Amino acid sequence: MTGRWRVRAIGLALFVVTLATAVGAQRDVGVARDEVVYMGAGDGYARWWIDVVHGKAGATSAKGITAAWGGPGATDHNREHPPFMKTLFGLSHKLLHDGLGVSHVTAYRAPSALMHAFLILIVFAWAVAAWGLAEAVIAALLTLALPRALFHAGLACFDGPIATLWVATLYCYWRSVGPRRGRWTWWWAIVAGVVWGLALATKHNALLLPFAIAPHFAWVVARQAYATTAPGPVRGLRALGRGLRARWYVPVALIALGPLTLIAVWPWLWFDTVAHIRAWLQFHLHHVHYNFEYLGDNWNHPPFPWHVAVVTTLLTVPAGTLAAAAIGVLARARGWWRTRGELADGAALLLGLSLAASMGPFFLGSTPIFGAEKHWEAAIPTVCLAAGVGAAWAARAAVAALGEAWALARHRHAPIVAIAVVGGALVAGAAAETAHAHPYALTSYNGLAGGAPGGADLGMNRQFWGYAARGVLPFLRTQAPPAGAPPRPVYTHDATPAWGVYARDRLLAPGLPDAGHEDAGVARSQLAIVIHERHFRRHDFMIWQSYGTVQPVFVLRFDGVPIVSVYRRPTPR
Amino acid sequence: MPSIPSRLARLAPALALVVIAAWGTCRAVGAGAGVPGDGAWAAASQRLRAELGPGELIVVAPAWVEPTAYLHVGDLITVDAAGRLDAARYPAIWELSIRGARAPETRGLTADRAFTIGGVTARRYPQAARAVVTDFAPQVATAAVGGARTGGPTYVLAEVGFAPHRCAQVTPAPDGEVTLTFADVALGTELAVGVGLADVFTRRDVRAPGELAVAIDGFEAARWRFGVDDGWVRRTIATRPGRGTVTFTARAVGLKATGRLICFAAEARS
């Protein structure tokens, strides 16, 4: 097998393994609150596209589009979020469930898993091109072995997919500014524009991508043109001008194709375009601040601590990956300092800018932070790529040191063995952590935090989206009324949207309907669940008052940390 | 040939990565072993039941393990005890703790008994219990109420500062005051008052503070302001034993103070 085909085979294997892992893992993960909304919206979008393909009259009229994609309310048909992934969720459900009999939830979630497989593939491809095969394999596997990223990869939500499309945009753009100009750089620029458009059509995070691309583009094109620019005043600026003229098609492709792709896949923008875009963006500029726990305090109002993104990342990415990334950064910085040379055609610089652009808004102290790491998930592949570089560098340095005193270490396969040992230790450790965190990855914390109990001791966020409620369904089954007996309504608070999904998928025993909202729901209930987040303590208290007891009958725990409690009304009415 | 320290320095990153990877994984994956399971809690609960005296309070540390603790000893904790003003009325406090945590209620007290079973530590802290001669919040229905309000007063179990509190809850009109007068009630040597803003969502959406004033027989004895991040604020006012009229004045500070849920409890103690 030639080197090129070996690389392709490894890439394909990584893609398949990731897809299988993400699809397999999500089967144990409960339904997140927002997923239910996206599934419903996706069904509508998919139906609309199918109608259009079948030439249904009036589907593409303003009225027909509004009926499926919009409406007067700010959240009608979930128009506050762009539709690309939702459309895929809906189409996937039609294909995989309606057509092939795959379970409802898996069918909706499959596109996210597919996106994650692409993420791993892109990380691999980028690292191979920029640094080498060893770095690429380690970086790709470390990206796969991220507890929280794998969790998000299995949800019918946008956080996993936007990380993929973010990195994909950067990768395509990076290929378009490679040192050799020609047909391929044009092609990559066009693909970058389209992929950025799909990113815009996935989540508004993509609006931050220019903050990574623009400074990188200016640096790279100026640097490429510098050597051939005549010495003299403002040589750098003249080089930048020459570089821009040489690569004009890159920004043009991004600026033109990005928005056009967004509009093309979002029929809601096909009329009143400016107003609809403004409404979309304003929704997020004025987004309500949800509650999240961070270092012992509940935060729901700015100013937020500036360090949330950094600390949360340090406590959720496996410690070995973080250490390898630190070494990778230091090694690259050392190499650059010694040679004042290239940053692998600016890949390291671009990835650094990507991390800064992705995390940057969370340093402002005013950006809503209600899902912690998922908001800057696009930054994490940078960490893993740096870790791949760091691990390979450390292994090679070790072999070189050993080789000076030990003949065996001078064997031509010694570097491969060393890379396998160091990379294998990192990947095995991270994989073990990821497997252990499953399916409650949002409660898991890394070794620096002391695991899930350490995270709880530190007062870090326990979870969000109510997905862990699925873990108490087997217990609730034991509480279900016998056939023919009156139902036993369950107060489900944050799991309410998922309750119907659980019932449809027969994960929920019959006779346990949702009791309704707030005090009226508690009063109507015979059983109640509380999904433990600090601001959800109020649900405990409502139940205590109504049930006359503080004692739950079941507590679901992850590594000893309570995540869902179940209460039973002492005297059935 | 490079020196041994130089070689070791080049070996160190690889060794460090392997060690950190192993350490981090063991610490994350094995963390659950440091948290007592149901067996330990059940055994500790059984021992506690044998030693728990009448009227003694049970508290849990750290707070995050409370659901597990309540699963095992929740039947020993009344809703009133869970939603207490403070711990002063209890003759002893049993602290159930794991991982070396301490409950704030036992700060400054000395344990007279303790046992540890499977990582669950129980310590008994005796204290001089304060006798409550009047518990105001449960009697809120008997209070004379004046002033513009949009809700209450009601006797509820409310969330204040993410903790449960039995309290009289009232919602004054924006920038308005509501008075609750308890006439001819028994007073002791002190009046303990706890107050705060209930409901995490109104605390988020309405940032204006609340204010509570306490007057005894027409003379204002105390007044304090509490904000959205202050949680449950406690104050103690010295009083003369006997009978008297106590007026609580709750105020939503500012015209933006809509839906300000002011939640207070008070106990006259001897």
Chai-1 contact restraints between the chains, C-beta under 6 A:
chainA,res_idxA,chainB,res_idxB,connection_type,confidence,min_distance_angstrom,max_distance_angstrom,comment,restraint_id
A,N300,B,R204,contact,1.0,0.0,6.0,A-B,restraint_1
A,H301,B,R204,contact,1.0,0.0,6.0,A-B,restraint_2
A,P318,B,G24,contact,1.0,0.0,6.0,A-B,restraint_3
A,A319,B,I20,contact,1.0,0.0,6.0,A-B,restraint_4
A,A319,B,G24,contact,1.0,0.0,6.0,A-B,restraint_5
A,G320,B,I20,contact,1.0,0.0,6.0,A-B,restraint_6
A,G320,B,A21,contact,1.0,0.0,6.0,A-B,restraint_7
A,G320,B,G24,contact,1.0,0.0,6.0,A-B,restraint_8
A,A323,B,L17,contact,1.0,0.0,6.0,A-B,restraint_9
A,A323,B,I20,contact,1.0,0.0,6.0,A-B,restraint_10
A,A324,B,L17,contact,1.0,0.0,6.0,A-B,restraint_11
A,I327,B,P13,contact,1.0,0.0,6.0,A-B,restraint_12
A,A394,B,P13,contact,1.0,0.0,6.0,A-B,restraint_13
A,A394,B,A14,contact,1.0,0.0,6.0,A-B,restraint_14
A,A394,B,L17,contact,1.0,0.0,6.0,A-B,restraint_15
A,A395,B,A14,contact,1.0,0.0,6.0,A-B,restraint_16
A,A397,B,R10,contact,1.0,0.0,6.0,A-B,restraint_17
A,A398,B,L11,contact,1.0,0.0,6.0,A-B,restraint_18
A,A398,B,A14,contact,1.0,0.0,6.0,A-B,restraint_19
A,A401,B,R7,contact,1.0,0.0,6.0,A-B,restraint_20
A,A401,B,R10,contact,1.0,0.0,6.0,A-B,restraint_21
A,A401,B,L11,contact,1.0,0.0,6.0,A-B,restraint_22
A,E404,B,M1,contact,1.0,0.0,6.0,A-B,restraint_23
A,V422,B,A14,contact,1.0,0.0,6.0,A-B,restraint_24
A,V422,B,L17,contact,1.0,0.0,6.0,A-B,restraint_25
A,A425,B,V18,contact,1.0,0.0,6.0,A-B,restraint_26
A,A425,B,A21,contact,1.0,0.0,6.0,A-B,restraint_27
A,L426,B,A21,contact,1.0,0.0,6.0,A-B,restraint_28
A,G429,B,A21,contact,1.0,0.0,6.0,A-B,restraint_29
A,G429,B,T25,contact,1.0,0.0,6.0,A-B,restraint_30
A,A432,B,T25,contact,1.0,0.0,6.0,A-B,restraint_31
A,A432,B,V29,contact,1.0,0.0,6.0,A-B,restraint_32
A,E433,B,T25,contact,1.0,0.0,6.0,A-B,restraint_33
A,E433,B,A28,contact,1.0,0.0,6.0,A-B,restraint_34
A,H436,B,V29,contact,1.0,0.0,6.0,A-B,restraint_35
A,N446,B,A28,contact,1.0,0.0,6.0,A-B,restraint_36
A,G447,B,G24,contact,1.0,0.0,6.0,A-B,restraint_37
A,G447,B,R27,contact,1.0,0.0,6.0,A-B,restraint_38
A,G447,B,A28,contact,1.0,0.0,6.0,A-B,restraint_39
A,G450,B,A31,contact,1.0,0.0,6.0,A-B,restraint_40
A,G451,B,A28,contact,1.0,0.0,6.0,A-B,restraint_41
A,G451,B,A31,contact,1.0,0.0,6.0,A-B,restraint_42
A,A452,B,A31,contact,1.0,0.0,6.0,A-B,restraint_43
A,P453,B,A31,contact,1.0,0.0,6.0,A-B,restraint_44
A,P453,B,G34,contact,1.0,0.0,6.0,A-B,restraint_45
A,P453,B,V35,contact,1.0,0.0,6.0,A-B,restraint_46
A,A456,B,W64,contact,1.0,0.0,6.0,A-B,restraint_47
A,R534,B,F162,contact,1.0,0.0,6.0,A-B,restraint_48
A,H535,B,V200,contact,1.0,0.0,6.0,A-B,restraint_49
A,R537,B,E159,contact,1.0,0.0,6.0,A-B,restraint_50
A,R537,B,F162,contact,1.0,0.0,6.0,A-B,restraint_51
A,R538,B,E159,contact,1.0,0.0,6.0,A-B,restraint_52
A,F541,B,L157,contact,1.0,0.0,6.0,A-B,restraint_53
A,F541,B,E159,contact,1.0,0.0,6.0,A-B,restraint_54
A,F541,B,P164,contact,1.0,0.0,6.0,A-B,restraint_55
A,W544,B,V79,contact,1.0,0.0,6.0,A-B,restraint_56
A,Q545,B,L157,contact,1.0,0.0,6.0,A-B,restraint_57
A,V550,B,Y70,contact,1.0,0.0,6.0,A-B,restraint_58
A,V550,B,G74,contact,1.0,0.0,6.0,A-B,restraint_59
A,V550,B,I77,contact,1.0,0.0,6.0,A-B,restraint_60
A,V550,B,A82,contact,1.0,0.0,6.0,A-B,restraint_61
A,Q551,B,Y70,contact,1.0,0.0,6.0,A-B,restraint_62
A,Q551,B,G74,contact,1.0,0.0,6.0,A-B,restraint_63
A,Q551,B,D75,contact,1.0,0.0,6.0,A-B,restraint_64
A,P552,B,P67,contact,1.0,0.0,6.0,A-B,restraint_65
A,P552,B,L71,contact,1.0,0.0,6.0,A-B,restraint_66
A,V555,B,P67,contact,1.0,0.0,6.0,A-B,restraint_67
A,V555,B,T68,contact,1.0,0.0,6.0,A-B,restraint_68
A,V555,B,L71,contact,1.0,0.0,6.0,A-B,restraint_69
A,D559,B,A31,contact,1.0,0.0,6.0,A-B,restraint_70
A,D559,B,G32,contact,1.0,0.0,6.0,A-B,restraint_71
A,G560,B,G32,contact,1.0,0.0,6.0,A-B,restraint_72
A,G560,B,V35,contact,1.0,0.0,6.0,A-B,restraint_73
A,P562,B,P67,contact,1.0,0.0,6.0,A-B,restraint_74
A,P562,B,T68,contact,1.0,0.0,6.0,A-B,restraint_75
A,S565,B,P67,contact,1.0,0.0,6.0,A-B,restraint_76
